[in-house]
């Protein structure tokens, strides 16, 4: 993708973003030929094409990658020698999948599963404690698990102005003992 924007994008506190004008180019995807997962960085570039029509003209036999599913991410977690960065990406995406069931629900449909709690706990371990993004993620995990004081303690440490709105919203949710995964920002411009 050569360009995109976040106009009309929606944002949630778990880091999930729905941006129709900014499709994700996932670092991990599902190969339609071999049915395995593939990391984009591990692929060898063989050519550059501009658009779907040119690709189909030059390489009619090539199928587009499939977006990863929860099964893709679960399988990728079993990869030997998984780096901390890749594990963090996988586990964050799993968090999004787990949260989708309750995303924007007035009343949560389900409580976090054992698998979801295990995923949360591992994310808390591998998160970079000196990174504002990771601190926000850790605060959100604690909030979703109902550990509001821990969440508030982490939110106090976030001084980056880019996160000011999110911090205020999460603090309010914590004060209200609200663990729902609700939309926190919508860009209309």
C-alpha positions in Angstrom: 0.0 0.0 0.0 1.4 3.3 -1.0 -0.9 5.6 1.0 -3.8 5.7 3.5 -5.3 7.8 6.2 -7.2 7.5 9.5 -10.2 9.7 8.5 -13.3 8.1 10.0 -11.2 5.7 11.9 -12.4 4.2 15.2 -10.1 3.4 18.1 -10.4 1.1 21.1 -8.3 1.0 24.3 -6.9 -2.4 23.5 -5.1 -0.9 20.5 -7.6 -2.1 17.9 -8.3 0.3 15.1 -10.9 0.1 12.4 -9.8 2.5 9.6 -11.5 1.9 6.2 -9.0 4.2 4.4 -6.0 2.5 6.0 -6.1 -1.2 5.4 -3.6 -3.2 7.4 -0.7 -4.9 5.7 -0.3 -7.6 8.3 3.3 -8.7 9.2 1.9 -12.2 9.6 -0.4 -13.7 7.0 -1.9 -17.1 5.9 -0.5 -18.5 2.6 -3.3 -19.7 0.3 -1.1 -22.3 -1.3 0.5 -24.1 1.6 -2.0 -23.2 4.3 0.9 -22.1 6.6 1.5 -18.8 8.2 4.3 -16.6 6.8 6.0 -13.5 8.2 6.1 -10.8 5.6 9.7 -9.9 6.6 10.8 -13.5 5.8 9.5 -13.3 2.2 11.9 -12.6 -0.6 10.8 -9.8 -2.9 10.7 -11.0 -6.5 9.0 -8.1 -8.2 7.1 -4.9 -7.6 3.6 -4.6 -9.0 1.3 -1.6 -8.8 -2.2 -2.8 -8.0 -4.3 -5.9 -8.2 -4.9 -5.7 -11.9 -1.2 -5.6 -12.8 -0.5 -8.5 -10.4 -3.2 -10.6 -12.0 -1.8 -9.8 -15.5 1.8 -10.6 -14.6 1.1 -13.5 -12.2 -2.3 -15.0 -13.0 -1.5 -18.1 -10.9 -0.6 -16.3 -7.8 -3.3 -16.0 -5.1 -3.5 -13.1 -2.7 -2.6 -13.9 0.9 -5.3 -14.6 3.4 -5.8 -12.4 6.4 -4.7 -14.2 9.6 -7.3 -15.8 11.7 -7.2 -16.7 15.4 -5.9 -20.1 14.3 -3.1 -18.5 12.4 -2.0 -16.6 15.5 -2.3 -19.7 17.7 -0.2 -21.7 15.3 2.4 -18.9 15.1 2.8 -18.9 18.9 4.3 -22.4 18.5 7.1 -21.2 16.2 10.5 -22.1 17.6 12.8 -19.1 18.3 9.9 -16.7 18.3 11.3 -13.2 19.0 9.8 -11.0 21.7 8.6 -8.5 19.1 6.8 -11.2 17.1 5.3 -12.8 20.2 4.1 -9.3 21.3 2.5 -8.8 17.9 0.8 -12.2 17.9 -0.5 -11.8 21.5 -1.8 -8.3 20.9 -3.7 -9.6 17.8 -5.0 -12.5 19.9 -6.2 -9.9 22.5 -8.1 -8.1 19.7 -9.7 -11.4 18.6 -10.7 -12.3 22.1 -12.1 -8.8 22.7 -14.1 -8.8 19.5 -16.9 -10.9 21.2 -17.5 -8.1 23.7 -16.3 -5.1 21.8 -18.7 -2.2 22.3 -21.2 -4.4 24.2 -23.3 -2.6 26.8 -23.1 -5.7 29.0 -20.1 -8.1 28.3 -21.3 -11.3 26.6 -18.6 -13.4 28.3 -15.9 -13.2 30.9 -12.3 -13.6 29.9 -11.4 -17.2 29.2 -8.5 -19.0 30.8 -6.7 -18.7 27.4 -7.4 -15.0 27.3 -6.1 -14.5 30.9 -2.9 -16.5 30.0 -2.5 -14.3 27.0 -2.9 -11.2 29.1 -0.3 -12.4 31.7 2.3 -13.1 29.0 1.7 -9.7 27.4 2.3 -8.1 30.8 5.7 -10.0 31.0 7.0 -9.2 27.6 5.8 -5.6 27.3 8.5 -2.9 27.3 8.1 -1.1 30.6 9.8 2.0 29.2 7.6 2.4 26.1 4.4 4.5 26.3 2.5 2.2 23.8 3.3 -0.8 25.9 2.5 1.0 29.1 -0.9 1.9 27.7 -1.4 -1.8 26.7 -0.5 -3.0 30.2 -2.9 -0.4 31.7 -5.6 -1.7 29.4 -5.0 -5.3 30.3 -5.2 -4.6 34.0 -8.4 -2.6 33.4 -10.0 -5.5 31.4 -9.0 -7.9 34.2 -10.7 -5.6 36.8 -7.4 -4.6 38.4 -8.3 -0.9 38.3 -5.7 0.4 40.8 -2.9 -1.2 38.8 -4.2 0.3 35.6 -4.5 3.8 37.2 -1.0 3.5 38.6 0.4 2.8 35.1 -1.7 5.5 33.5 -0.1 8.1 35.9 3.3 7.2 34.3 2.2 8.0 30.7 3.3 11.6 30.1 3.3 11.5 26.2 0.8 14.1 25.0 -0.2 11.8 22.1 -1.9 9.5 24.6 -3.6 12.3 26.7 -7.1 11.6 25.4 -6.7 7.8 25.9 -5.3 8.3 29.4 -8.3 10.4 30.4 -10.8 8.0 29.0 -9.1 5.0 30.6 -8.9 6.8 34.0 -12.6 7.5 33.9 -13.4 3.9 33.0 -11.2 2.7 35.9 -12.8 5.1 38.3 -16.2 3.7 37.2 -14.9 0.1 37.6 -15.8 -0.4 33.9 -13.9 -3.2 32.2 -15.8 -3.1 28.9 -13.9 -2.7 25.6 -15.6 0.4 24.3 -14.7 2.7 21.4 -12.6 5.6 22.9 -12.0 7.8 19.8 -13.5 8.4 16.4 -11.7 10.6 13.8 -14.2 12.4 11.7 -11.8 14.8 10.0 
